[in-house]
Amino acid sequence: MAPRPHKRSAFVDVYSDEEDVDIHVAANQGQRKVTRVGYDAITMKRQRLDAPSPTPTVTSATPLKTEQPQPSRKQGASKFMQEFSDEFETLQADILSTFHHPHIGQLCLCQNADPSRPAVYRCTQCFQPHLLCQDCIVDAHVHSPFHFIECWNGSFFQRTTLMDLGLIVNLGHYGKKCPNSVSMGRHTAVVDTHGIQWASIRYCHCQERSDVQQLVQTQLFPATIKHPETVFTFAVLKHFHISNLTSKKSAYDYCSALQCLTDSALPEAVPDRYREMQRVSRVWSHLAMVRRSGEAHDINSVLSHRQKGSLTVRCPACPEVGFNVEQSVVDTAKDSDTHKYTLFLSVDGNFRLQRKHKNDDPDDVALNKGKAYFVPTEAYNNYCRAVQETAPEKSASCAHLRAAKMQNIVKFKNAAGVVDMVKGETFSNWFKSLVDVVSRIRGAIPKMHVANHVESCMLLYGFNYLPYSGETWGENIEGGWAEQNQSAGSTKEMNDGHRHDALDDLFGFWNWTKLHHMSATLDRMYRTCIKTLTIREGNFTLLTKMQPREVISEWEAMDIQPRKVNGTVYSVYEAHTGEGGPPTMKNTLETLMEKNSNEEGTSLICLLNAGIALEQRQFALRLKEDGQAKLGQKLATDIEDWRRKQLLRFPSLETRVLGLKKEIKVEDLDLLLPSSIPPNNWDDLGLSESAIIEYKLREGQAHDALADLRIAVKTYNANVNFKKDNVFGQGPNTRAQKLLNTLHSEKIIAMKRYNLAYTKLLALGLSSSDAKLKPLNETMLWVKNVTQRHQLGSSKIVDPWYWHTGRPAGQTEDAWCLEMDRVKWFRDRAARDRSREEKELLEEEFRRTVLSFKRMAEVWDSISSCQSPGSSAYAAKRSAMYYKLRTIAQTTFDKAKKV
């Protein structure tokens, strides 16, 4: 979506304020150097917003009605900003007052009146600091040696360091000098959260402890093992680690920010520790993964059923035999409980986390060594080399898959299951030893992906019709890609081993975020499921009452498993219209894909089909009364992605895209499909072939809308009859009428959907006198009531035209309507069954989550007693954390069950 134009006038000044010009000065230094930074004015295009509008001249025989101006009501951000705006002058004055100190000229707290020891020093990190003399400021910071200090020079405060004031950082004796050390301290660069500075560090010589040990035990991490001259505080490593994981800030940007914090006027004069930060942060994150996984505490001795040395974060809701569910429970479960103990795994490809083809350090192997989410690199490469010479890949049966063969690099993400795959996706070529296992796996296509497959894929592998799958939609693995792709700018430049470590860290953080949000996620899903189930139960019950008992019995006896005969899939979820049935969107798309099996043809069909789907979302958004902001934002993003693909295929449309209004609502944005462009321009823009394809898709879209309209009309009539015969009293009648209003709206929506497709068909060349598709208005939204007794003259009443159009030759109207009702009945029953399964599945996942947290708390508690004091304290802390998560999960589950 194009950015909004600037609406501010004049220009913006970018400059360095006085508070950002820092002067580094040593104690008692006579001269000072000031660096001034000039102003850089960026001229913006001036837009006159205050220009008076011309007064319109109105001529009328009747006086105009003057509307009273509505009083403006500030709320949200505008109200918040107004409150601050009223205080700008006071706030600015208070901020400026902090550049001075009220105690300047007074004695130090030590009351030493020696003029050589003036109280002119203050700390920028301490809260409400006093002005102190040099000796007192040093003594006060023995345990805070990396704070920045400012010195009053008679005009303003200028920055200095505690090292310049004589502070030596002593290790091993809680700030006191080691009696066995004669060193004056090692000049060391210290990187902390508020900047980079030099410090003098003196090591302890009392015990046989290396310099690295002494530094780490005082929460300083060395940049090198031998003779470290740069150290990082634990605080800065933790801060960068969480910043990198949450905001994807790179080490380069983070170090640049630290340099600016140290001296924003001359950041290049501050020591550059980017390389050291990059290497140390990698080691830090690896150690954190080892520590948090329990590998540092030999957790494998307790959880012996898990992969030894695993650094992954496991889902607490998924079934893990021997941990949150027993094998005997799984073995004795009924077939109707299959979904409760099914492990749902997703496989997907990410094409934005690819690494550049560049020379790197071949010895830079991953520190995680294949124990996290990436598999062991060397073992995987050996395996790939061993299976290179395989049979040619068979052609895919689905044209959508044939269109996807251009994708070369695939990432499969799972616990110890992310790989960099070479071209080709034939499973048996890569995982021959798992072929037997895979044969016992039930496969399905994610709900968003299956929409672009042929109709047989929906019937065979769609979650909607797959028993014992709940409301699984299979696209959750996609959710992590958008978050992790933000790090691609950094990871694509890394060595192979470094990149694996970085992505392992990101994947682990994503899993950890899901873990501690698991209770809230399950609660939200459970409450939504209960509402959906209630609606679907009611819809299916009502639909069943509309049919005779013998018809329902016949339908109940039908096999719901799809059958594939001579390449054709037969299913109860599809209408059996025989030859000459109406073209639907699904079978039209399938036919087009089969006739255009090459990559260019299928990509064009997919592009147009996706455009029509976006148009349908625009239509749905125009009908929404609330929640438009969130839906509109997502739609705008999807349209922007689709538009890029459209312009790659049709660069001739770029001028028209640039000519679209920028301020238009996303639901009204013209997608520039052939139907919205005059036919005489199709050849010049290269849209002639696209227009033919769109016509066929629109024809299927129109017939789909008519099918929905027929069902909506019959459902409305059935409810009207039910209300007439069974609803009495003001309250029940009011509620029943509210339902009827909703059902009437569904008729209107179906009609509008048809009219949208019909209008597009007219633009694409449909004759206005076509016998099958005709104009439709609200006066036609009815059908004869076949449940009432025959009345005089009723035989002369003819149902509106859409009750006859598209009916297969030789099939009576009653038989055709009954077939449509059958499909609707089976689909509604499948929707109800999926909701029932989802409710049971969520309850089981809640139970497993509570048990997983409890077991992890017990595991950490059991390994805390036989460790060193520090390890024992860490294990006890982890145990308490899991006990807290368990309590939250149990409380949330108890509340959810009362819904």
C-alpha positions, 0 to 999 in steps of 0.5 A: 500500500502506497505511503501517505503524502507528507502533510506538514509544511516548511522544513525539518531541522536535523541537528545535534542538540547541546545535550548530545555534544559530549566532551571527554576530559580527564581529572584536573585537565587544563584544556578542553576540546569542543566539537560543534556539529552544524545544522542540516536542513532537509527541505520538504515539499510545502503544502498549504493546508491553511489556504482558504477554500473558495466559497461555493455559490448556491442558487435555490428557491428554498432556503438551505438547511444549516447543519449545526457543527458537531462538537469534536471529541478527542480520544485515544492518541489525540487526547493523550498528545493534547495533555502533553502539548499543554505542558510542553513549555513546563516539560522543556524547562524541567529537562533543561534544568537537569543540565545544571545542579542546585548544589553547585558551589557547595561542599561535598558530603564529606564536608572537606573544605579543601579547595583542591577537592571541589564537589564538581562530580556527579554520576549519570546512572545513579538516581538523584546523585549528589555533587561529590568530590573526586575521592568520594565519587570514586569510593561511591562507585567501587561496586558500580565501576562502569557508570559514566561521570560528569564534571562541572567545568564552570559552565556546563557538565562534561563527561569523564570516566572513573578510570580517569579519576583513579578508580581501579576495578579489583577482582576477587575481593569484593572491590578491595585490592588483592594483597598478592597483586602488585599490578596497577591494572590492565587497560580494558575496554568495557562494553555495557548497556549505556556505552563503551569506556576504558577501565583499569582491571586488576586481577586476583593472585591469591588462587589458581583461577584464570583471568577468564574465570575471574571475569566471568564470576564477576559477570564480565564476559571476555572477548578472548580467552587469552589475555582479554583486553575487551570485556562485556557485562552480562547486562549488555549481553542479555540486553543485546540477546533479547533485542536481537530475538525480539526486534532482530537488531543486528550486532552492527546496529547495536554496537553503533547505538552504543557508540552513539550513547557514549559520544553522539557527537563523535561516535567514530572516536569511541572504540569499535567492538562490533567484531567482538560483540558478534563473536561473544554474543554467539557464544553467549546465546549457545551457552544460554541454550545449553543452560536452559535446556538442562543439558548443563545439569545432565537432564538426560539422566531424568528424561532418558526417552528424549534425544540425548543432548537436545537443545530444543524447546518442546511444545507442552501441549503436543503428546509426548509418550512417557511424559504427558501421556502414557503409552497404555492410554494411546494403545487403548484409545478408541478410534473416535479418540484418534484426534486426541493423541495425534501428533500434528507435524507441519512441513513448509519451505521458507525462501527468504532465509537463504544464505548468499553463495559466498566464500566463508570459513569452512572450519566455522561449524555450528556450536550447537552441532545439530542438537537444536533445530538444524540437523548435523551438517556433516552427516546431512551432507554425507547423506545427500552425496550418497543419494544423489544418483536417484531416479528422475522425479515423477511428475506431480499429479496436481498442476499447482505442484507443477507450478511450484517446481521453480522453488529450489531451496527449502527449509524444513523446520521441526525439532532437529529438523531444519535443513538446507535442501538442494533442488528437488523435493521427492521424499523417498529420495532423501528419507528412504529409511522413513518410507515405511513410517510415512506410509502410516502417516495421515497426510493433509494439505493446509487450508490456505494452500489447498485452495490453490489445488485442484478440487480432488485435493480438497476432497482427498486431503482437505482438513475440513473433510478429514475425520479426527483432525479437529479445526487444524488448519496446518498453516501455523508453521507459516506464522514463524516465517514472517517474524524470523525473515526479519533477521535475513539481512544478517543471517544471509551474510554469515558463515554457515556455522554462525548462521545455523547457530543464529537461526537455532536461537531464533527458532528456540525463542519462537518456541519459548514465546509460544510455550509461555503463552500456551495457556492464553492461546488454548483459552482463546481457542477453546472459547472460540470453539465453544461459540462456533460449535454452538452455531454449527450444532444449531445449523445442522440440527435445523438442516436435518429437520428440513428433510424427511426421516427416510432421506436422512437415513439414506444419507447417514448410510453413505460412506464419507471416505472419498473414492478415486476411480479412473483418476476421478475422485467421488465424495459425498461432499461434492455434488453428483450432477453428471454431465452438463452440470453448472461450472463451479469455481473449483472445477473450472480452476481444475480444468484450466490447470489441466489444460495449461500444465506448463509453469507459465500457464499455471502461474497466470491462472494462479495469479488471476485466481488469487486476484479474484480471491482478494476481490472477494475479501474486499467485498467481505470487508465492505460488509463488515461493521467492526474490526475493519482496521485489523482486517484491512491492514492484513488485506492491504499487505496481501494486495501489495504482495499480489501486486508485485507478482502482477507487475512482474507478469504484466509490467505494462500495468505499472503506469495504471498502478501509479495512477491509482488514488493513494487515499482510497480505502483498501476495500475499494482499491482497483486490482486492475484485472482484465474485467476492470480495463476496457477491452480495446486496451487488452491487446496493448497491455497483453491481457487478452489471454488473461481476459479469457481465463478470468471469464471462465473463473467468473462464470464459475464464481457466478454459479457458486453464488447462485448455489449459495443463494438457493441454500440461503432462500430455502434456509430462510423459508424453513425458519419462517415456517418453524417460527410460524408453527412453534414460536409464541410469546414476545421474547421468543418471537423477538429472538426468532425475528433477529435470526430471520433478519440474519438469514435474510442478510445472507440472501442479500449477500449471496445476491450481491456476490452474484451481481458482482460476478455478473457485472464482471462477466458483462465487462468481459463479453457476456451478452446481456441477453444470455439465457443462463445468467441474468440480472438479479434483484431483491424481488427474486429472492424467493421460491415456492413453498413445497411444504404447503398444500397445493392452492388454486393457481399455484401451479402457474407460479414460476420460480425465479430463473436461477432455480433452473439455470445450470441444472443438468439435462435430464435431471428434475428440479426436485432431484437437483435441489435434493442433491444440493441439499445433500451436499450442504447436509454433509458439509454442515455435518463435517463442520459440526464434527470438526468443532466437536473434535476441536473441543475434545482436542483442546481439552486434552491439550490443556490437560497435557500442558498442565501435566508438562509444566508439572513434570518439568518443575519436578525434573528441575527440582530433582536435579537441583540437589546434586549440583554446585551451589550456583547450578542448584540455585539455577535449577531451583529457579527453573523449577519455580518458574514451571510450577508457576506456569502450571498454576496459571495453566490449571487456573485458566483451564478451570475457568475455560471449562465453565464457559 
